[in-house]
């Protein structure tokens, strides 16, 4: 059974940084592209980043230049570094197996507030 477990969320002030972690199990992680998606209060899921199994990386325009995705195949882990956080980054963040977030973990909450 596939499992994705996110951690690292928190409450931060605008401009601060944070790293989210997603531990994966139950599938061949090293061969799988991985995604981060988020859901702001009252909104639908928003794709924010993808990292391929051979490190092709893409970002949504809303986070490009501020967020950095990476992976460690030896640890079955994918990371998302969030920097220069804005209030509009407040959301539940999920790692996922697909761009739409249909297969995702339980999420970790990031709240950006002054």
C-alpha positions as CSV (number, residue, x, y, z in Angstrom):
1,X,0.0,0.0,0.0
2,X,1.3,3.4,-0.9
3,X,1.9,6.0,1.8
4,X,2.9,9.6,1.7
5,X,3.5,11.4,5.0
6,X,4.2,15.1,5.1
7,X,5.7,17.1,7.9
8,X,7.4,20.4,8.7
9,X,4.5,22.8,8.5
10,X,4.0,25.7,11.0
11,X,3.1,29.2,11.7
12,X,5.5,31.8,10.3
13,X,5.7,35.5,9.6
14,X,5.9,36.8,6.0
15,X,9.4,36.7,4.6
16,X,10.5,33.7,6.6
17,X,11.5,30.2,5.3
18,X,10.5,26.6,5.9
19,X,11.2,23.2,4.6
20,X,8.5,20.5,4.2
21,X,9.4,16.8,4.1
22,X,7.4,13.9,2.5
23,X,8.4,10.4,3.3
24,X,7.1,7.9,0.7
25,X,6.6,4.1,0.9
26,X,4.9,1.3,-0.8
27,X,6.0,2.0,-4.4
28,X,9.3,2.3,-6.4
29,X,10.1,5.9,-5.2
30,X,13.3,6.2,-7.3
31,X,11.4,5.8,-10.5
32,X,8.4,8.0,-9.7
33,X,7.9,11.6,-10.4
34,X,6.7,13.4,-7.3
35,X,4.6,16.5,-6.9
36,X,3.7,19.1,-4.3
37,X,0.2,20.6,-4.3
38,X,-1.5,22.9,-1.9
39,X,-5.0,23.9,-0.9
40,X,-5.8,27.3,0.5
41,X,-8.9,27.8,2.7
42,X,-12.0,27.7,0.5
43,X,-10.0,26.9,-2.6
44,X,-9.3,23.9,-4.8
45,X,-6.0,22.0,-5.1
46,X,-3.2,23.9,-6.7
47,X,-0.2,22.2,-8.3
48,X,3.0,24.0,-7.3
49,X,6.0,21.8,-8.2
50,X,7.1,18.6,-9.8
51,X,10.4,16.7,-9.7
52,X,11.0,13.8,-12.1
53,X,12.8,10.6,-11.4
54,X,15.7,12.1,-13.4
55,X,15.4,15.4,-11.7
56,X,13.5,17.4,-14.3
57,X,12.0,20.1,-12.1
58,X,9.1,22.5,-12.8
59,X,7.3,25.1,-10.7
60,X,4.0,27.0,-10.9
61,X,4.5,30.7,-11.6
62,X,3.1,31.6,-8.2
63,X,6.1,30.0,-6.4
64,X,8.9,30.1,-9.0
65,X,12.0,31.7,-7.5
66,X,10.8,31.2,-3.9
67,X,10.2,27.5,-3.6
68,X,12.7,24.7,-4.2
69,X,11.9,21.0,-4.7
70,X,14.4,18.3,-4.2
71,X,14.5,14.5,-3.5
72,X,16.7,11.9,-1.8
73,X,16.0,8.6,-3.4
74,X,18.1,6.8,-0.7
75,X,15.7,8.1,1.9
76,X,12.4,7.8,-0.2
77,X,12.0,11.5,0.6
78,X,11.0,14.6,-1.3
79,X,11.4,18.1,0.1
80,X,10.0,21.5,-0.6
81,X,11.9,24.5,0.6
82,X,9.7,27.5,1.0
83,X,11.4,30.9,1.2
84,X,10.2,34.5,1.2
85,X,6.8,33.3,2.4
86,X,3.7,35.4,1.7
87,X,0.4,35.4,3.4
88,X,-1.1,34.0,0.2
89,X,1.1,30.9,0.7
90,X,-1.1,29.9,3.6
91,X,-2.5,26.5,2.8
92,X,-2.4,22.8,3.5
93,X,0.5,21.3,1.6
94,X,0.5,17.8,0.2
95,X,3.0,15.7,-1.6
96,X,1.4,13.6,-4.3
97,X,1.9,11.0,-6.9
98,X,0.1,13.0,-9.6
99,X,-0.3,16.7,-10.6
100,X,-3.9,16.8,-9.6
101,X,-3.2,15.5,-6.2
102,X,-5.6,12.5,-6.5
103,X,-3.1,10.3,-4.6
104,X,-1.6,12.4,-1.8
105,X,-0.7,12.3,1.9
106,X,-2.6,13.8,4.8
107,X,-0.9,17.2,4.4
108,X,0.9,19.6,6.6
109,X,-0.4,23.1,7.4
110,X,1.6,26.2,6.6
111,X,0.2,29.5,7.9
112,X,1.8,32.8,7.1
113,X,0.7,35.6,9.2
114,X,2.1,38.8,10.8
